[in-house]
Amino acid sequence: MSKPSTTIGMIRTLLAYSHQIFRRCILKSEVEDILGHCHSSHIGGHHGAQRTTFKVPQNGFYWPSIFKDSRDFVLRCDECQRIGNISRKHEMPLHSLEVFYWWGIDFMAPFSPSYANKYI
């Protein structure tokens, strides 16, 4: 994350909650850097969207679309897509069939005989 200029630093405001916790509001251009830091930290990262979302306020940041942005960031993470669990959301359930439930026989004929066989 790059250091902001003094003008931007003076314009920034703090968001006060009802229980007097202050969070620094950030610019849209800083969202990717902050999410990247919270998602793939050097202490063991690549957490899911919910854990990444909760790490952002712990680091003192806030913005209105934090949940949506965090989810989108995790879904775009290349390393998580390669190593993560396979989503089974749209998988169809398997139905077992009894043994010999379906039988099928296809006859094709007549063919020119070879080795005295004219049916397949």
Backbone torsions as a table, in degrees:
resi	resn	phi	psi	omega
1	MET	NA	129.4	-177.9
2	SER	-82.7	154.7	179.8
3	LYS	-76.5	129.7	-178.6
4	PRO	-71.5	157.1	176.9
5	SER	-70.3	164.9	-177.5
6	THR	-65.6	-33.5	179.0
7	THR	-63.4	-48.4	179.3
8	ILE	-64.9	-38.0	179.0
9	GLY	-62.0	-35.5	179.0
10	MET	-77.0	-29.9	-178.0
11	ILE	-75.7	-28.7	-177.4
12	ARG	-55.3	145.1	178.5
13	THR	-122.3	164.1	176.3
14	LEU	-106.7	137.5	179.2
15	LEU	-94.7	121.0	-178.8
16	ALA	-100.5	128.0	174.9
17	TYR	-88.7	172.1	-178.5
18	SER	-65.2	-28.3	179.7
19	HIS	-96.1	23.7	171.2
20	GLN	62.7	35.8	171.2
21	ILE	-99.2	130.0	-177.0
22	PHE	-103.3	134.4	177.0
23	ARG	-125.3	141.7	179.6
24	ARG	-83.0	125.2	174.8
25	CYS	-77.9	143.6	-174.5
26	ILE	-121.8	169.2	177.3
27	LEU	-84.5	157.1	178.8
28	LYS	-60.5	-32.8	-178.2
29	SER	-69.4	-18.7	-178.8
30	GLU	-91.6	-9.0	-174.8
31	VAL	-59.8	-47.9	-177.8
32	GLU	-61.0	-41.7	-179.7
33	ASP	-64.9	-43.6	-178.6
34	ILE	-67.8	-44.4	178.4
35	LEU	-63.7	-38.8	177.8
36	GLY	-62.5	-40.3	178.6
37	HIS	-67.3	-43.6	-177.9
38	CYS	-74.1	-28.3	-177.6
39	HIS	-82.8	-42.9	-175.3
40	SER	-121.7	63.9	179.6
41	SER	-76.6	161.1	-177.6
42	HIS	-75.5	-6.8	-178.9
43	ILE	-94.0	12.7	-176.6
44	GLY	111.5	96.9	-173.0
45	GLY	-120.0	-152.7	-177.7
46	HIS	60.5	50.1	175.9
47	HIS	-79.3	171.8	178.1
48	GLY	-73.8	-179.6	-176.1
49	ALA	-64.4	-40.9	-177.2
50	GLN	-66.9	-44.7	-179.9
51	ARG	-66.8	-39.3	176.9
52	THR	-62.4	-41.6	179.5
53	THR	-61.6	-42.0	-178.0
54	PHE	-74.7	-21.0	177.8
55	LYS	-76.5	-24.5	-178.2
56	VAL	-64.7	-52.6	177.7
57	PRO	-64.7	-28.2	177.0
58	GLN	-64.5	-26.7	176.8
59	ASN	-89.8	3.5	173.3
60	GLY	91.6	21.3	-178.9
61	PHE	-118.5	159.1	176.9
62	TYR	-157.9	146.0	166.9
63	TRP	-155.1	156.3	-171.9
64	PRO	-61.8	-36.4	-175.5
65	SER	-100.7	37.3	-173.7
66	ILE	-63.3	-38.6	-177.6
67	PHE	-68.8	-44.9	-179.9
68	LYS	-66.1	-44.6	-179.3
69	ASP	-63.9	-39.4	179.5
70	SER	-65.8	-43.4	179.3
71	ARG	-62.9	-45.4	179.1
72	ASP	-62.5	-39.3	-179.8
73	PHE	-64.2	-44.6	-179.1
74	VAL	-66.8	-37.1	178.4
75	LEU	-67.7	-25.4	179.1
76	ARG	-91.0	-7.9	-177.4
77	CYS	-67.3	117.1	-176.1
78	ASP	-63.9	-43.8	-178.1
79	GLU	-65.4	-38.9	178.1
80	CYS	-67.0	-35.9	179.8
81	GLN	-69.2	-32.9	-179.0
82	ARG	-78.7	-37.4	-172.3
83	ILE	-102.8	-24.7	-173.4
84	GLY	-65.1	173.5	179.7
85	ASN	-68.3	152.0	177.8
86	ILE	-79.0	131.1	178.8
87	SER	-74.2	128.3	179.9
88	ARG	-107.7	24.6	-175.3
89	LYS	-64.2	-43.1	-175.5
90	HIS	-105.6	21.5	-178.0
91	GLU	-82.5	135.9	179.2
92	MET	-83.9	141.3	178.5
93	PRO	-71.6	149.2	178.6
94	LEU	-88.4	139.1	177.4
95	HIS	-113.9	124.0	-178.9
96	SER	-79.2	145.6	177.9
97	LEU	-112.5	150.2	175.9
98	GLU	-69.8	153.8	179.8
99	VAL	-63.4	135.2	-179.7
100	PHE	61.8	28.0	179.2
101	TYR	-69.3	-40.8	178.5
102	TRP	-110.4	132.1	174.6
103	TRP	-126.9	144.4	176.1
104	GLY	-149.1	135.1	178.1
105	ILE	-132.7	128.6	177.4
106	ASP	-113.6	129.6	175.6
107	PHE	-109.5	135.9	176.0
108	MET	-131.3	128.6	-178.6
109	ALA	-164.1	173.1	-22.7
110	PRO	-84.4	145.3	174.9
111	PHE	-117.1	162.9	175.8
112	SER	-66.8	130.2	-173.6
113	PRO	-66.6	139.6	171.8
114	SER	-132.4	129.7	-174.9
115	TYR	54.2	36.1	178.0
116	ALA	66.8	20.4	176.9
117	ASN	-114.0	124.7	177.9
118	LYS	-121.3	4.3	176.3
119	TYR	-120.3	145.2	176.1
120	ILE	-106.3	NA	NA
